Amino acid sequence: AAGTANADVRLFVLGLDGSRTEVVWDRARYPYLAHVHWSEAGAPLLLVQARDQRSQVYLAVDPDTGATRMVHADEDQNWLDLFPGVPCWSPSGQLVRIEDEGGARVLAVGERPLTGAQLHVRAVLDVSEDDVLVSASAGEEAAAPEIGEVHVYRVNELGVERVSQEPGVHSAVRAGGVTVLVSVTLDRPGARVRVLREGKTVATVRSHAEDPGLSPRVTLTQGGARRIPCAVLMPTDYPGDTLLPVLLDPYGGPHASRVVAAHNAHLTSQWFADQGFAVVVADGRGTPGRSPAWEKAVHHDFTVTLDDQIEALHDLAKTHPLDLDRVAIRGWSYGGYLSALAVLRRPDVFHAGIAGAPVTDWRLYDTHYTERYLGDPAAHPGVYAHSSLVTDDGLSAPADRHRPLMIVHGLADDNVVVAHALRLSSALLAAGRPHEVLPLSGVTHMTPQEQVAENLLLLQVDFLKRSLGLGRASAR
């Protein structure tokens, strides 16, 4: 839980002869061992972070003695993010990393940034003598927003070349002269896998994945003055002549995007749309893929993520058939927190909510995640109280009006423990607020059991239709 002691982490180099050498660094100052890299290009490389995650150092290790020396150091007034594939050495022995520079998230080799604000670099996929292979989305200075897209690029001192071409979400692995490009797009289910040599397709890996039998009717757009990335889904058979009840279906928090240019990502939202809703998915401030400032706008205040859901909803209602008198919201994990926050703080906008596995008291969630955004709870108790749904005194800043709320939680959840749901239910009961609690026996943070997942969807639709006065027509 936030503010409590972490595990004591140590690192050793083990020799094939059975020897054991401890790697030494200032573990009191930098307790988080964030990344370890060892390749032919250089000494073992560590990335270690301070507890507040506002400073970190890159350390080269002498494997014979365990001694370390600093290669590079970073600081940030809010926090420092971690990225897949870095740090590492280039074949020439230069440090490869992703950093925030000049308001952009860039690739740096040695001390030189190789990309600018046109790209928002997400991960390093491979490093060769000729270039660095990265995945990136459109940055703030990109020629087009490319909503929901992630592409693969080759980057070196001469410039940037896009490897993936069609709109979608792409990733890749590379070895030698062969690149395997994995692509998902809006217009087809599943993934397309191509083998490239010298930039040309030499083979395609056939997919035998089952067709989901559902095609999302989705529009990717932007909403509000902040140009919030949004996906809008309509019922498959919608004729376009009436206003529709609205279901917001966000994640809406750090580390995960829901507005993506990928077919299968929208299947559940489309199923809800086909039950008679206009479904809106919005990736507001705090979600990844746009700029460091966009992600770090949630520093010490998670409630801005709710503000962006409302801004997107109201702006989209100007151009889409959204009935603002019948608005519900559902979500899981951070999205579950956001859904409960919506009905408790803004019942003037939201008329019902489904909170799946919600964090309700941020003091009870993980140290590394929670303290990154909200700080130390002992130093910032007001920050935690403002962003939480419940405190030791009960509900946190609820509005007067009551709205229907369903709380769903797996009893075996080892990520967001069920105590979160129980504390919220207890606080609601103490405040005299009716609500529904659906405990899922044997279910962890997600619901992989097919029968449970199916029935859970049906129960959610029933709750939404009852709560919005839509009748109880059978789900399709």
Order of alpha helices (4+ residues) and beta strands (2+ residues): beta-beta-beta-beta-beta-beta-beta-beta-beta-beta-beta-beta-beta-beta-beta-beta-beta-beta-beta-beta-beta-alpha-beta-alpha-alpha-beta-alpha-beta-alpha-alpha-beta-beta-beta-alpha-beta-alpha
